[in-house]
Amino acid sequence: MAKEKTLFTCSECGGTSPRWLGKCPACGAWNTLVETVAEAGPGKNRLSAPQYSGLAQAQAVMPLAAIEATDIARTPSGIDELDRVLGGGIVEGGVVLIGGDPGIGKSTLLLQALDALQRVGLPTLYVTGEESGAQVALRSRRLGLDHSQVNVLAEIQLEKILATIDATQPAVAVIDSIQTVYSDQLTSAPGSVAQVRECAAHLTRAAKASGVTIILVGHVTKEGALAGPRVLEHMVDTVLYFEGDTHSQFRLVRAIKNRFGAVNEIGVFAMTEKGLKGVTNPSAIFLSQHSEPVPGSCVLVTLEGTRPMLVEIQALVDEGGPSPRRLSVGLDRDRLAMLLAVLHRHAGVACMDQDVFVNAVGGVRISEPAADLAVMLSITSSLRGKALPRGFIAFGEVGLAGEVRPAPRGQERLKEAAKLGFSVAVVPKANAPKKPIEGITIHAVERVEEAMEVVRGMG
């Protein structure tokens, strides 16, 4: 087979060079030359060279309304929390990219999932580029996966991996990791932008052509983003991120992109001696167990994907120095500064000379604005030294004019709170249910000052 020719293309001006240079000869930019395939060899289904353009034939098209839309068949992975994040299970021919910090549990979770699939009769393949087969076997023994029949391939050359997938025809194949795989068609090292992009493209094409579900494990950078070109996330069908502290028992798997399900859906896992176990009631993780109500604590009903979850928001307000500090963990710091300004202007609660610290318990990250009201109530509670009533919850977005805006799917949030024994709620007026919800008293408010008055009346 003839080897494909390569060129180095400038990402700034599009100029090319037959060899790598530190400085682009066309525009003078530094470190912008990226290796690319310039000409397809025999047997390759590529049309990158201009002489192939005349061989392309026009294809038949049809109206969108004439295309039959069918439900996508899903296969449960055997791990309920993983199925929730994937949108119900794995999809035939789907490509999943999962990233996370080193040692957080990516390989452990995928090995458990492959073993569960193998036990129900589906052929699987685990391609390891970072460990030997003996190391993978040792992990499986540690996880209690005795007599596991998962096929293991220790290989990093793309062509050999594709040939093995074609020969064994697994239902699910895991590539651990995509940064270790290289193609003979490129001269750059494994993990480079060109190698990652080209190898991911070939594996994606193989998945769509053969119906094999391929799961790619990706490294992350120091900032927590997936390493490699951004196009990698565009190629795949689903992007999952592992979140959580490696020193904590709990892990979150969040769907950032999913063509077959909801985005921002999360799965909650607990790391045990026998691997990762799904947590059926994640709200229990994010709620501190206080024997008595304490100042500075307010429970929020947040929405993660399709799942309502209760999270405790804690605030500590203390005397500050000449430059008071504003620090938030799990919440947006800039939004905290905005809420303090609204609290002062519209509710008369001044924290200008106070240090303000806000934390979402359990290490969860909350990005939705529906947390605004709970944050403001927890800050006010800490500043005044008065605890909110037992069984109290709140949610709602707060605007700069002091209005309390509705949160999506408010009724589901309230039902989840009532199910877990919460009895008092302060919510936006637009989220007040038309029919009472048994077991919970709802105070509907339109403005921040109304919410503060309601809380003062409870004290």
C-alpha angles and dihedrals in degrees: 000000000000115000118243116248118238135208133187112239125197112237090208106049104007093242119149137220130187090227137029117273130180090226125044108243091213106048102010096237116149126237095000101118112110124186114247137172109258103181132020119234126222115296094023120123094221130125099190095122117078094230091068095057093083091057095061116106126209112257129220117261130198136192117268091238090059094057113096112234111212131183115261114247114231132196117210112239093214092249111093097202091051090049089052092055093045091052098256105330143318120319124221110255092008122141118215126190117199123186137176146136119301113277096012093120110268096132092040094054094046093048089052091049093049091050091051091050092047091052091057091053104267116132112236138186128203113198111195120192098167102045137040122247089254091057091051090049090051090053092050090054090049090052092051094248094143118184091006113181096202109136113236128202120185101202139123103185110104096213092055092046092052091047091051093049090049092049099044098034098207120191091225129021126187120204109201101213131000091198091064096052120096136182125223088222091073128055098208123103124267111274095032119129093253094048095047093047095046096044093047091049092052093047091048091050090050092050093052093045098046103030092238114145108231123197116196121200112212133197120232132221127238088269091056097251122128111271119240132037119341088232087074090073091048093053097056129070098226133027119196128184127201111221132185142074116290087221091058126080094227130077131189124208111199128191108226094173129013126168090187102043149008121313122229089031110146136205119203121213136179119214110229136168088268096050133264118344124192118247110224096192106038093170088074089063095056098045120083116221106236117177088211132016111273130204116261097032126114128165117228127199103217130179120232108185104306095337123095110215133185115228127179115231113204125194132187120194116187138161110285136201130243090301109038115212126235112196129169131182116199093003135080110272094205090053089051090058090050093050091051089054092049090047091054097043101043105023101033093236108139122199098162094122096036134093109235122201122181126185136181106218119238098027095277118150116225117198103162119101091228087088092070098092094047091049092051093047092049091050092049091047092053094045093053095037092232122127122227115245120278112268093024123150134173140181137166142115117260122213129208090255090059096255121140110228125203123261122223118264094009096167092057090051092052093047091051091051092048091049090056093050103262112148109183128053135179109200140157114282091240090059095053108119119239090225121047117254111229115249099014132088112213125206110194116203135182100193140034094245089055090054090051091050091050091052093047089053090055092054 
